[in-house]
Amino acid sequence: MMPQQTIINRRSGQRMIFRQTAKDTNGQLLEIETFNPPSTEKEPEHIHPKQESSAEVLSGEVRFSINGRVQIVKAGETIVIPPGVPHYFWNEGPMEAHTIQRFTPALTIEQFLRSYFALANAGKLDNNGMPPLLITSHLGLQHQDDIRVTKPPWIVQKILYTILIPVRVILRNTKR
């Protein structure tokens, strides 16, 4: 069965259409068409350790915090974020922002985005956009080459996530 090409985050209202996936491009690119309604909602600050990410704004405008510096990217403009650079984005409005986002190489960021949107839709993200620690630990290890939150430092996250693996397994087995 082919994965759904459009996903919606009910928490933020963001909609994504997968235009080119890792499967389509032999792992070279993930290209997503996104629609971001006006919101003060900000995603957690993160990095893509092994991917360049970019956003081409087709309409509206998007604010990016990159290395702590805010940049406004307007229709007709593109921003490129090198691997390992801390960033996050949001749309302060007044209209929906329409963008094309690209990740090179694709790695498994598509699967992360699908999981993250599913968690948002299930009401499992806190006010900061983060899932519960046991879920974060699983996603954090599974997608460590795709995406990492910037705080606490990665070494602390990795140690904590690794310690929590047996706890998650035990809890999952007790629910069966």
C-alpha positions in Angstrom: 0.0 0.0 0.0 1.3 3.4 -0.9 1.8 5.9 2.0 -0.6 8.9 2.1 0.9 11.8 0.3 -0.8 14.5 2.4 -0.5 14.7 6.2 -2.1 17.3 8.5 -1.0 18.4 12.0 -4.3 19.2 13.8 -2.3 20.9 16.6 -0.6 23.5 14.4 -2.9 23.4 11.3 0.2 22.7 9.2 -0.4 20.6 6.1 2.3 18.8 4.1 2.2 17.2 0.7 5.0 14.8 -0.1 6.1 15.8 -3.7 9.3 13.8 -3.9 10.3 11.2 -1.4 13.5 9.2 -0.6 11.9 6.3 -2.5 11.3 8.5 -5.6 14.8 10.0 -5.6 17.0 7.1 -4.5 17.5 8.7 -1.1 18.8 12.0 -2.5 15.9 14.3 -1.7 12.7 14.8 0.3 10.6 17.6 -1.2 7.4 18.7 0.7 4.8 21.3 -0.2 3.7 22.9 3.1 0.9 25.2 4.1 1.3 26.9 7.5 -1.6 29.0 8.9 -0.8 32.1 10.9 0.1 31.0 14.4 2.4 31.9 17.3 3.0 28.1 17.6 6.7 27.4 17.2 8.3 24.1 16.7 11.1 23.1 19.1 14.6 24.4 18.1 16.4 21.6 16.3 19.2 20.6 13.9 19.4 18.3 11.0 22.9 16.8 11.7 23.5 15.3 8.3 21.0 17.2 6.0 20.8 20.5 4.3 17.3 21.9 4.6 15.7 24.7 2.6 12.4 26.5 2.3 11.2 28.3 -0.8 8.3 30.6 0.1 5.7 30.7 -2.6 3.2 33.0 -0.8 3.0 34.6 2.6 6.0 34.8 4.8 7.8 32.6 7.3 10.0 33.6 10.2 13.1 31.5 10.9 15.2 31.6 13.9 18.6 30.4 12.7 21.4 30.3 15.3 19.3 32.6 17.4 18.9 35.2 14.7 15.4 35.8 13.3 15.0 36.1 9.5 11.8 36.8 7.6 11.5 34.9 4.4 8.9 36.3 2.0 7.3 35.1 -1.2 9.8 34.5 -3.9 12.7 34.0 -1.5 14.5 30.9 -0.4 16.5 30.1 2.7 19.1 27.3 3.0 20.1 25.9 6.3 23.3 23.9 6.4 23.6 20.6 8.4 24.0 21.1 12.1 22.7 24.6 12.3 20.1 25.2 15.1 16.8 26.6 13.8 13.0 26.6 13.9 10.3 28.4 12.0 6.8 29.9 12.4 4.2 32.0 10.6 3.1 35.1 12.4 0.7 35.9 9.6 -1.4 37.6 8.5 -2.0 34.9 5.8 -1.2 31.3 5.3 2.4 30.6 4.2 2.9 28.3 1.3 6.4 26.8 0.9 8.4 24.1 -0.7 10.7 22.5 1.8 13.6 20.3 0.8 15.9 18.0 2.7 19.1 16.6 1.1 19.8 13.8 1.5 16.4 12.5 2.4 17.5 10.0 5.0 14.4 9.0 7.1 13.0 12.5 7.8 9.7 11.6 6.0 9.1 8.8 8.6 9.9 11.2 11.4 7.5 13.9 10.1 4.7 11.3 9.7 5.3 10.1 13.3 5.4 13.6 14.6 2.2 14.6 12.9 0.5 11.4 14.2 1.6 12.3 17.7 0.2 15.8 17.4 -3.1 14.5 16.1 -3.3 12.0 19.0 -2.8 14.9 21.4 0.5 13.5 22.6 2.6 16.7 22.3 3.1 19.1 25.2 2.9 22.9 25.0 6.4 23.0 23.7 5.6 20.6 20.9 7.4 17.6 22.5 6.1 14.1 23.0 6.4 12.3 26.3 10.0 11.3 27.2 9.7 7.6 26.4 8.4 8.4 22.9 11.0 11.2 22.5 13.7 8.7 23.4 12.5 6.2 20.8 12.2 8.8 18.1 15.4 10.5 19.1 17.5 7.4 18.6 15.6 6.2 15.6 16.0 9.5 13.8 19.3 10.8 15.3 20.8 11.4 11.8 17.6 13.3 10.7 16.7 15.6 13.5 17.7 16.4 17.1 16.4 19.0 19.5 19.2 21.3 20.7 18.6 21.1 24.4 19.9 19.3 26.4 23.2 18.6 24.5 23.1 15.6 22.2 25.4 13.5 24.4 23.0 13.9 27.4 20.0 13.1 25.2 21.7 10.0 23.8 22.7 8.6 27.2 19.2 9.2 28.6 17.4 7.8 25.5 19.6 4.7 25.6 18.9 4.2 29.4 15.2 4.5 28.7 15.0 1.8 25.9 14.5 -1.1 28.4 11.9 0.9 30.3 9.9 1.5 27.1 10.1 -2.2 26.2 9.0 -3.3 29.7 6.0 -0.8 29.6 5.0 -1.9 26.2 5.1 -5.6 27.2 3.0 -5.1 30.3 0.3 -3.5 28.2 -0.1 -6.6 26.1 
